Structure formats: C-alpha cells, structure tokens
Amino acid sequence: MRLLIVEDDDLVADAIVRALNTASFNTLRVASAEAAQAALAGEEFALAVIDIGLPGADGLSLVRRLRSAGKAMPTLVLTARCTLNDKVKALDLGADDFLSKPFEAAELAARCRALVRRAGGALNGVITLNRMTADLHGKRLLIDEAEVELTAREWLILECLVRRIGMIVSKDKLLQEVASPGDITSNAIEVHISRLRAKLGDAAIIRSLRGLGYRLEEANPA
Ligand code: CA
C-alpha cells in the first residue's frame, strides 16, 4: 500500500517523497486537505503524512475529519510550530505521531516504518523492531532471538508501548493499563521503565517526552 503525503510546499514535499522512496515506500503526494480526501475516497493508504499548514482546510482539521469518518489509517503530522500545546492538540485530535520541521529524512522514514509496522503487527500479534521481537500472544520478548525475562509489570508496560509503537503513550495511560487503582504510583512507573530500558539495552529505545509520556522507537534508524 502507498503512503499519502499531504504537503503544499513543493521543496518539502520533494524531500519527504525522496526520504520515503529511499526507505522503499511508494508514495502519492497531494497539496491540500481537499485533494487528500479525494485520494482517500478512491484508495486505501498505509499511512498519511500530513502538514499542518495547508491552503484551505489545515492539516489538523483533516486529521479530525479522517477520525470522525472512522478511518483507522495512522497519521503523522508535520508541524513548523512545535509548542507542547500544538503537540497535545494534534494527538488529541487523533494524530498518531508528529514531527517538527525541519526534520531528518532518516527520522521521518523510521517514524513511518514504526507506524506502518504497528498497524500491520496488530493483526498477527508479532511485532519486530530491528533486533527486538515482541510476541503479544505468547507474551515473550526476544532480543537477537534470545528470550529476555521480564516481570509481569514490565511485560504489561512493554506491551502497552509496543502496541502503540512510534506513538506517545502518556504516563496516565500506562498507569491505567498496568495497575489497579492506587496500586502503584507514577514514580513506580519510572522505575519499571528504567529496568525495562536496561533489559532492552541498545535493541530499542524508550524515549521520555517531557509532559507528554513515553514512546518506543527503533534504535539507530537506517
Ligand atoms: Ca505547508
């Protein structure tokens, strides 16, 4: 399936298309939210990369429309503004991830791979991230094909992050998923995260995003 690029600036669009083609993705580029909707009416896309600043309807209102139309396709929002508020707003509207301009081609490709992989991995329950494989049905973590022992809590946290690979998961969301109410504190989450990081080594990165939460990322994007 192709990736849909919604970007009105030709130079930026060319850079995005080049980065994604190099990463072996096929792309279709359009220059407005209206053109994006027309393309989406005729074809399924694996992912949409959407610029916020567009002529006509902006990128955030496109994301909102896609979500209210029930489109499950992941979206990555590109933003020239990068205040915490803008990011929170994009995620609240249903964007799966965002990237601030200017961005590195390798990072864009890595984020897109993660989002597409998450959408596909949700189907068969096995998600592979370079050297790391999480078997969600068997509840097993493999690094370089060797099983890594996790505590029940560590597994729940990892599972929560893996299911949303490339997306930001708030600390509250982690608390909801891994604990009964009042059972553990948000400080305890940090302790579990740091133990998980030690077990993952350099096979994958759990990035902390201040005020937002955590995001599982692949190590050393190619
Ligand atoms: Ca723009």
Residues whose N, C-alpha, C, O or C-beta is under 5 A from the ligand:
A	BS01	CA	D8 D9 D51 G53 L54
